[in-house]
Amino acid sequence: MLLSVIHHRLLPQSTAFSSSTHCDLFQSNILAIVILCRGRCGLSKCISRYLVAMTVADLMAVIIAVIFERIVYRNFPNSFVTITHICRLIGFLDSTTRDLSVWLTVAFTFDRYVAICCPKLKTKYCTEKTALRLIAVLALIFFVENIPCYHTSLSWIVFDWLQIILTPFLPFVLILLFNSLTVSHILESSRARRRLRGHSDGDRNRGASDSDPEMRKRKKSIILLFAVSANFILLWITFVLYFLYKRISKMHYFTGYNDPSFIIWRTAFMLVSLSCCTNTCIYAVIQTKFRAEIRKAVTFPFILFVRLFH
């Protein structure tokens, strides 16, 4: 009864909500690309390259997974997307962009870990050239990795398991590991900074975050890292649990649209698609200068209109 209500009432509404949300994120990703490419956010070139690459991957994920696979395929059943070769290409690009979005998040997380926790390695690793090379290598790896199609032979089953381990099991572990190490380093260095500064009684009453800009910056970094980790895990956990259930139960077919497994499967993919659009927003919105650039971009048409007709 509950699943019937979910299917007939909540699922169509959630699908419409998902499409609307992804359309909004589509626009926000385009805006983010323009702002980041202008280079006025006070970010290093290394960080900017990662954020631009992540935003482009997220944008491609929205275009492929939402516009082509959901909107066009469902509303225009006789369009070009139903052609076999086009359908295969869309499926390939969907998997590739999703994997690339996840692993660019891992790469950026590791870059921030090196920048904060490994000052000796920072000068060599946290550079624009290294970022561009790593982005190119990741793109090549997942381009090749998503070409094969799966069959019932043992070798393909093993390959299927390896692909799921690669995305998202391994990113789960790596993101949690690097973020935990980074937060631990920030907390340790913050305690040492407090001892060295020797706060006065007045500072203690107000709190370290009010008297020390560096402490406020570090607290913001901790919040950012936890937000990224929680966002990734919460939006991927349904997909991971469903995959494990499917493999353990050896389920390969759905009985219909009312099948609970089908409903869970579609919900899992909706959340996974959403996860490919949120990390860049989390990274970028936390930056004060980025928010200022957004305000300029939003108000520019109105300012131009007033100047033209004043």
Buried (B, 14 or more C-beta within 10 A) or exposed (E): EEBEEBBEEBBEEBBEEBBEBBBEBBEBBEBBBEBBEEEEBEBBEBBBBBBBBBBBBBBBBBBBBBBBBBBBBEEEEEEEBEEEEEBEBBBBBBBBBBBBBBBBBBBBBBBBBBBBBBEEEBEEBBBBEBBBEBBEEBBEBBBEBBEEEEEEEEEEEEBBEEBBEBBBBBBBEBBBEBBBBBBEBBEEBBEEBBEEBEBEEEBEEEEBBEBBEEBEEBBBBBEBBEBBBEBBBEBBBBBBEBBEEBEEEEEEEEEEEEBBBBBBBBBBBBBBBBBBBBBBBBBBBBBEEBBBBBEEEEEEEEEEEEEEEE
